[in-house]
Amino acid sequence: MIDGQDYISRITAISMQTDLALKALNGFLGSQEAIDSYLQEELETTRKFTEEAAKSANFDPKEHWAFSDEGSEKYINGIKETLPNRLEEVINRINQNKLLLLVTVFESFMKDIHREILKANPKALKADRQIPLGKIVTTPLEELLEEEIEREVQSLDRKTIEQKCEYFDKRLNIDWFGGTIIPLMKPVLELRNKIIHEDPDIVISSNDLNLAHLVTFSLPIACVMQAAVLYPDAFKWGDHKLDGMKEIMEQQGRIKT
């Protein structure tokens, strides 16, 4: 049983966790005591590294600049100068991770929806799929069905957004806002791919995150609500009745009145 409310809880948790990290960072920026502590810890780390290196290099670590007043002050001042840029990079890294997590959870949940619909309605599986006779006679029906469902779920996952939209529409009887959400999804997914495969330092804007929120919230919600109308034993939306969604689907001709 898939409950759309559980998905919303997961997405909300991601937002709360990243927001908490940003608040903690802002708290750090507003505390001179925290900044001074950080600078001192950086210096101590450098000193410990120097002491370890001295053991194998056979020199007195106390002669290293990290242990002199002048060298320590120069090192700390250097970190102070670069700290604002470092913190900007941290903020962007948090935003990157937020977008990546939103898309990952979204794609995983969309596969869960697909999988659950096929379990509820195996007739939606590809009709012309050929299975070797030897496998049919040697594999229990339930196991064979699970394998075919998973094969189709993973196969669709490799398709384009347009192909997925058409599949959900024609095969699963689930509407993706008439395809109008596709132009919104594409930049979000492209940005995710750029972070992973092209530019790990790409800047994520607030508009990027807002669009990611819109897509990762709206489409799964719409799919679950429609699936709950079609397969009430496999899907639900908390304790809410879905009379409004049922009426919409009747108007679309997806279900008979």
N, C-alpha and C positions, 0 to 999 in steps of 0.2 A: 504493500500500500504506500503510495507516494502522497505526501501531504505538502502542498505548496507553501504552507506556513513555515515548515522546517527549512526550506530553501531561503526564504526571506530572512530567517534567523541567522543563517550562515553568512549571507551577504551583509547583513547589518553588523555582525560581529567583526567582519573584515574592516568595515568603515570605522567602527568604534576603536579597534586596536590601532589602526594607523593614525586616527585622530589623537589617541592617547600618546602615541610616540611623538607626534608633532608638538603636543602640549608640553611634553617632558623636555623636548628640545628648546622650546620657547622659554621654559622655566630655567633651563641651563643658561640661556643667553641673558636672562635677567638677573642672574646671580653671580656677582663678582667672586664670591667665595667658591662657587662651583668651578668657575673658570680658572681661578688660581690653583685649585686642587688638581684640576686636569693638567695644567701646565707643569706642576710639580711632579705628577705621576709620569708624564712624558719624559721629563729629565731623569727621573729615577730608573725608568726602563732603559734609557740610553746608557746610564751608568752601569747597570747590571749586565747589559750586553757587552760593554767594554771590559768589564771584569772577567767575563767568561772568555772573551777573545784573548785577553792577556795571558790566560793560563796556557794556551797553546802557542802563542806568539812570543812568549818569554820577554815581556816588558812590564814595567810598573804602571798599572792602570791609573794611579794617582797623578801621573804626569800627563794624562790625556786631558784635553780641553774641557771635557764634561765635568771634571772635578775642580776646575778653577772658577773663581768668582766671575772673572771676565767672560770666560767661555760659556758658563752657565747662563749668564745674563743675555749674552748675544743669542744663544740658542732659544731661550724663552721668548725673547723679543721677536725672533724670526717666526716662531709659531703663532704669536699674537697677530702678526701681520697677515698670515695666511689663514687664520682661523675663520674669518667671515666667509671666504670662498669655500673652505672645507664644509662649513655648516650649510651653505647653499647646496653643495653637492649631496650632503646627507639628506636634506629636505627633498631634493629631486629623486634620490634613491628610494626614499620612502614612497613617494608618489609612483615611481616605476613599479615597485613591489605591489602597491595597491592595485594598479591597473592589471598587472600580471595575475594576481590572485583572483580578481573579479572575473577575468576572462576564463581562467582555468576552472573555477567553480561553475561558471556559466556553461562551458562546453561539456563538462562532466555531467551536469544535471540534465542538459539537453539529451545526452546519450541515455541517461537513466529513464527519461520520459519515453524515448523511442523504444527502449528495451521493454519497458512495462506495457506499452501499448501492444507490442507484438506478442507478449505473453498473454495479454487479455484477449487478443484477436489474432491468432496465428495465421488466419486466412489473408492477412495483410502482407505476409511474406511473399517474396518474389515467386510468382506462380510457375515460371519456366525454369526454375533452378533445378539442375540435374544432379542427383546424388547417386553414387555408385551402388549397384544392387548389393554388393558384398557388405557395404557399410550399413545399408538398410536392414539386412537380415541379422547382422551381428551386434547392432547397437540398440539399446533400449530406446523406445520412442521418446521418452522424456528427455533423455540425454541428447538424442539426435536433434530434438526441437531446440534445446538450449544452445547447441552448437550453431544451428542455422540462424537463430535469433542474434547471437553474438557476431556471427560472420556478417550479417546484414547491417548491424549497428556500426561495426568498425568500417565496413565498406562505405557507408554513407558519410562517416566522419571524415573521409578523405576527399569528399566531393566539394564543389564550390558552394558558396552561400546560395546562389541562385538555384542550383540543383537540389540543395537541401530544402529550400522553400517549396519548390515544386513537388518534391517527394512527400513532404508533410501534408501538402494540399491534396494531391491526387491519390496517394496511397494510404495516408493515415487520417484523412478528413479533418486536418487541423490547419487553421488559417493563420498565416503570419502577417496580419494586418494588410492583407491584399498585396504583400510584397513591398509595401512602402517603408518597412523597417530596414530593408537591405542597404540602401544608401547610408543609413546611420550606423549599421553594423560594420561595414567595410573599413572605414577609417580606424575604428577601434581595433579590429583584428589585424589590420596592416601595421598599426603602431606596436601592437604586441610582438609581431614578427620582426619588426625593425629592432626592438630592444634585444631580442634573443639572438638574431642572426646577423644584424648589420651594425647597429650603433648602440652599444650598451650605455652610452653617456647622453643619449638623446633627451632633451628637456621635455618634461610632461607638464602641460599647463592645466589650470583649473577647468578650462573648457574641455580638455581631453578627458579628465576624470568625470565631469558631469555627463558627458556623452556615454562614457563607459557605464556609469550608473544607470542611465536611462535604458540602454540596451539590455544590460544584464538583469535588470528588474522586470522590464515590461514584457519581453518575449516569453520567458519561462512562465510568468504569471498567466499570460493569455493561453499558453499551451496547456498548462495544468487545469485551468478552469474549463477549457473545452473538453479535455480528456476526462475530467470528472463528470461531465454531462454524458459523455459516450460510455464511459466505463466506471460507474460509481463504486464498484467493488475493488477497483485498483487505484483510484485517485480520489483525492478530496482537497478541499480548501478550508482547513480548520473545521469549524462547526457551521460554517456559513452555507446557506442554500444558494443555489446557482440558477434561480429562475430567470434572472436577467440574461445570463449567458445562454441559457437554453432558448430563450425567445430570439436572441440574435442569431443563433445557429439555425433556428427554424426559418427566419427571414432569409438567411443565406441559402437555404435549401440543403443544408448539411444533414439535418434530421427532419423526419416527417412529423407533422403535427398530429 
